[in-house]
């Protein structure tokens, strides 16, 4: 039997990817995660897979079982941008990723892995996914540093997987993020605030160039993210690091207005101070430069913010449904 291995498989993007692979007829999946986190269990309900492996047991399991793996999607990571203990991030995001890379290199397995737009820091050096710029980037938090350190390491390797793709995810939103708590998307939190009190709180701006609610991010729907992941694995263009956003920055105000619209409600937006612990490390603008992926051959349209939010709110959040 030949398998596809997914790390972070019970998480947000990983579980959406597993479900989509199932819908394409691929059920021979090895799912890797920390399965003791109970609030992630619903993400895998109804999914078909061959094997589940605990995250910390993966490499000993691979050595013992020696499964035939055709492809690895490495989506597992510590994604909390407010985690300041770099030892934890170094172990889970850097060293673990190096072990995944080494295994894929040794066994000639294509690899798709999750990087992050957090590597770009305040955007002062732009948002171009040019390998020559990676060493110059200055992430704003330890999470972004850990992701950029792996990108830097990957680009230095002589031994590589036969095809490899590091994807700098911008602001991903969509179904199966119910378990993420504070780190869930603003759409998720906006929906819950609207249902609870009929209004939404947004952070005030603490930057003179941005009005309250007009901070800009590149928001991308998770269905587009998994479409790109699968396209890369199927078409195998030239290896490298790629941005994965829509290429169009939108404001948090736009996002909240679209959420109210999806619920057929009049908007009520209120502003609150940004927490002190993230204020100095906050990204006020992100926008993916997407020419590299387009040049590689990807030409499918992305959901607009309004289209993605309407689908997410009406077909998932409003119904408590999963993808």
C-alpha positions, 0 to 999 in steps of 0.5 A: 500500500502507498500512503500520503502522510499529513502532519497536523492532520487533526488541525485546521488546514490539515483536516480540511486537506484530509477531507478533500483528499477523501473526496478525490478518492484518496483514503490511504492516509497516515495522519499525524498529530497530537490526538489527545487534544479533544477539541480537535476530534470533530475535525476528523469525524467522517474522514477516512484514513489508514493509520493515525500516529502520535506526533512525538512517535512519528520517526520511531514509527517510520523507522519500524514500519517503513511504509511506502509514502508517495507524498508528505504534507507537513502542516503541523506546527506550534502556530501561536503567535503569542508564544514567546518560549522559543525553546518550544517553537524551536523543537516543534517548528524547526527541529521537527521540520528538519527531521521531516525534510531529512526523511523525505530527502532520504526516501525521495518523497515530495514534500509540501510544508507550511511556512508563514507570512509571519516571516515577513515581519512588518513588511519593510522588506516587502512581500516577495517570495524571492529566495534571495530575500529570505536571509534578510527578513526580520519576523516580529515574533518568535513564531515567525522567527522559527518559520523563517529559520526553517526556510533559511535552513531548507534553502541551504540544503544540498540533500533535498526531497525530489520536489519540495514546496514551502508555502507562506500562508497568509491569513487563512480562515474557514471551517475546522478552526473551531478549536483554535481559540484566540488564534482562530480567524477574525471571521470566526470571532466576529461571527461569535460576537455577532451571535452573542451580542449583535456587535463586533469589537475590532482593535483600535490602530496604534499606528499613525498611518492606519485608521481604526479597523483599516489595518490591512491583511491578505485573507485567504479561504482555506479551500483555496489553500488546500487547492494550491497544496494539491495542485503543487503535489499533482503538477510538481513545478520547480521546487521552492518557497511560494507565497499563498495569499490572494494578492489583495489586501483587505481591511478588518472593517471589510471583513466584519462588514462581509460577516454581517452581510452574510448574516443579513444583519446591519453592521455594529462595529466597536473599537477596543485597545489592542492587547499590550502583549501583541501591540509592538509585534503587530502586522498592520499590512500584509499582501502576498506577491503572487506572481511566482505561483502564477508563473509556475502555472497555477491559474485558478481564481481565489475566492474574494473575501465576500465570497469566502466569508459568505460560504464559511458563515452560511454553510459552516459557522451557522450550522456548526458544520465541518469540512 
